[in-house]
Amino acid sequence: MSKTARWFAASGVVAAAAGMVLAATPAIAAPAPDPVAGSVAAVFPPPLAPVAKLDTARYLGTWYQLAAVPQPFNLNCARDTTATYGLIDQSDISVDNKCVTYTGEASGIEGNARVNDPVSGAALHVSFPGVPFQDGKDGPSNYLVTYIADDYSWALVGDPMRVSGFVLSRTPSVSDAQWREIRAIAEGRGYNSCLILTSPTTGGREGVQPLCTL
């Protein structure tokens, strides 16, 4: 795989090109800041925080990406994005990201997730060999598990500044009630749910749609 292809596949996010998204989705105004609160914190939430404790053994395995904040380096991924995690040792977890491209071909990349916070186990630095600015195993936490369901059926993952955000599920499909829960959790963690787009999955939701419309 070329470095360009590896760069495109690195985050494993399903997102259409910006022009396609704008053409396919209605214009949705972001909510205005609360004029009563009027504080910086109301407009700029504090950095995303990880959960207090992540059970690594239960988190390992394959996850389906149901929705994500679009990224500019994964535009070749059309659907069926998955992330599979395996235990290497107490400090490192293997990462295997895969997706199906617009031409129907399989695309993927393997990387490493290093645990930066051994107390919670939920703050990690994910790296991919050969990917610019992300090829070193050591680095600041860019993968925070900020929510995990009690039964470990789904998770919300992002970076401290919420530039990225991933809704991961053990199944490729969830109910309408679960989508409403996902939206509420994402908004409660400081995300603009209109910036999180659904990821097409076989057996699940088709098309790309803002989370705030579900």
N, C-alpha and C positions, 0 to 999 in steps of 0.2 A: 504494500500500500504506500502511495506517495505521501510525502509530508503534508501536501495540501489536503489529501483525502483524510489523513489522520487528524489534521486540524479540524476539518469539517465534522468528523465523527466524535471528537474528543468528549463533548459534554453529553452526547446522546439525547439531545432535546429535539422533539418533533416540533417544527415550526415552519410555516410557509414563508416565502419571501415577503418582505414588507408590503410590496405592491399588491401581492395576492391577498394578504390579510386585509388590507384596507379595502380591496374590492369586494371581498367576500363577507365582511362583517359590517354592521351598521356603526355609524359614528356614535360613540358613547362618551358623554361628558364626564370627566372625573368629578367626584364630589368636592364641593367648595370647602375650604377650611372653615371650621366652626368659628363664627365671628365672636361668640361669647368667650370661648377658650382663648383664642387669639394668641396662643403661645407657640414658641418654636417647636416644642415637643409635640404639639398637635399637628404640625405640618411635617416635621421630620422626626419620625419615631426613633427611639434608641436602637442601637445595633441589635440585630437578631440574636436571640439567645438559644443555646441548645437545651434539650431536656436535662433534667437533673441526673438521670441515670439511664443508660441504654444497655439492654441485654444483648451483647454482641452475638452470642450464639443464636439467639432468636432472629436477629436482624440479617444474618447471612442467608445466602440463597438468591433466588431470582425475583426481581420486582418489575412490574409493568409500569411504564410512565403513562399516566392518564392525562396530565396537563403540565404545562411549564411556562415560564417566562421566556419568550423567544430570544434566541441568541444568534449573532451574525455568522457563527462558524459551524452551523449544523444544518444548513439549508438543503443539503442533499438527502436528509432523512424525511421520508414521507409518512411512515406509519410503523407500528409495531416496534416501538423502542423499548428495550429491556436493559436492565443492569443486573449483573450477577456478581455477588460478593463471596469471597472465600477466605478463610483464615490462613494466614501465613505464619504469624507468630503474635505475641502479645502487642506488638507495636504496628504491625502491618497487615493490611487486608488487600487481597487481589481484587481488581476491578475489571470486568469484562462487559463493555457496552456494545450493544448491537441494535441495528435498525434495518428497515427495508427502504431503499431509495425510490425515487420517482420512476426509475426505469425498471423497478422490480428486483433489483439486485440486493444482495445482503452486504451490509457495510458494518464495520466494527473496529474497535480498538481496545487494547488491554493496557491497564495502568495499575497504579498503586494508591492505596489510601493509608496514610500514616496517622495514627492516633496522637493528637496533640494534647488532649486532656484525658489522662488516665482515670481521673475521678469519675467523670460523667461518661466517658467513652463516646460522646456524641459530637465532638469537635475534631475534625480531621482535615488533613491537607491531601487533596487528590492530585496526582500527577500522571502525565502520560509522556513516555519517551519520545523525543523528537518534536513535541508540540511547543512552539514558542511561548516563553514565560510560564510554562507549566510542565517542564521536563525534569525538575528536581524533586526528589522524594521529600526533602525538608522544605518547610515554608509555612506561611501563616495559614490559619484555618480558613478554607474556602468551601467546606462541606459541613454544615451544621444540621443535625437532626433536631428540628425545633418542635416537632410534634410526632408522637407515635401512638397509634391506637392501643388500647389496653390489650387487645388480642393480637397485636402486631399485624393487622390486616392492611393497614395503610399508614403512610408517613408523609410528612411535609419536610422538605430539605431545602436549604438555601445558603447564601453567603451572608456575612455580617451586614452588608449594605443593601441586601435584597435585590441586587442586580440580577441574580439568578434565583430561580425557585422551581422546585420539582414536586409534583404530586405523584407518589409512588404507591402502587397497590400490589397485593399478592395475586389479584385476579385482573383480567383485562377489562372487566365490566363491573360497575357498581350501580346501585339503585338511585332513583331520583332523590330519595331522602338522604342517601349518603353524599350525593353531589352537594346538596344544601349544607350538610355538615362540613364538607371540605371547604366550601366557600366561606362559611362562618369562621372556621379555624384559621384560614389564610388571612382573612380580614382582621381577626383578632391578633394575629402575629404581625400586623402592620403592613401587609401587602395590599396593593390596589388590585382587587380581583378582576378588574377589567383588563389588566395587563397580563393575566395568566390565561393562556389559550389551551383548549383541550387538544389532546394528541390522539389521532385516529388509531384505533386498535381493532384487530380482527376479533369479532365477537362482542365488541363494545361500541362506544360512541364513534360514529363516522363524522368526518368533517372537522373543521377548525372553528371553535366558538369561544368567545370570552367567558370566563368563569362567572362573571357578574351577571350574565344573562340566564344562568341555570337556576 
